[in-house]
Amino acid sequence: MMAKIVPGRRTADLRDRDGVVVFLIGIRINRLWRVRAWLPVFIAMPRMIVELARDPSRGLLARPRAYISGRTILLVQYWNSFEDLERYARDPEANHLPAWRAFNRRVRDNGSVGIFHETYRLAVGDIETFYGNMPVFGLAATTALAPITPEQQTAASRIGARRDDQAPVDPY
């Protein structure tokens, strides 16, 4: 089923939010033939995503998007706060901590699979979004889409860098 396209120019409506945590997490399969090493790491992530989706109080704001490039799989996650993310990562009752320990036991030193994450804690004033003729996507999937107003025609105006900024191209 195709996602419903939202026509026009939109932005994520973040008026009710103080900020958001963007969490990039993924794996890189370094040695394809070492399936026994990387497959458990690969399988662990969907279990965690299902667990988080079943309990929104943990702080994951929307279903993560996955991207694959060569041997790398990247998930983009949006969290309510860093504290929620850290609480989940350290929760002995959740799926993450056992997966983390298993990774450290099995593969941390053999180089067959790599893991990575990057965490960005952003205040609402430091965020700018634009979606043109797109289905609900990215940060907008955690909130609602709002039409771009006349005062929000450029990225600079949406992020507050320049209030009266004029787009060099007429908006559609």
C-alpha positions, 0 to 999 in steps of 0.5 A: 500500500502506498503512503498517502501524499500530503500535498503542498509545503509543510513543516513538523508542528513542534509547538508542544515540544521542548526538544527532541533526541535524534538517535542514529543506530546501526550495524555494518557487516564487515565480514559477510561470511561470518554469518554466525557473528553478525546475524544475532546482532542483526536479529536483535534490533527488530526485537527492540523496536517491537518492544518499544512500539508496544510501550510508548511510555518508554519514549520512542516517538515513532516507528524508526526508519531503516536505510541500507547502503552496501553493508550498513544498516542505519535506523533513524529514531526520534526520542522524547528525551535523552533520559528516556533513551538512556533509561531504555538502554540500561533497563535490565528488563528490556531487550537492549541490555542483554543484546548489548552484553551478548554483542560484547561477549561474541564479537566485540574483538573479532571485527566481523560486525561493527555497531555504531550510534550517534545521539543528537539532543536538539531544542525546538529552536534548533530544528528546521523541517520541510516536506513538499508533497510528501507522505508523513515522514521523519520528525513529522511522523512524531507529531503533526504536519503544519502548512508553511505560513508566509512567515516560514517560506525559507529554512532560515525563517523556519529556524529563526535565523532571519525573520524577513528572509525571502526565498530566491525561488518562488515557492509553489 
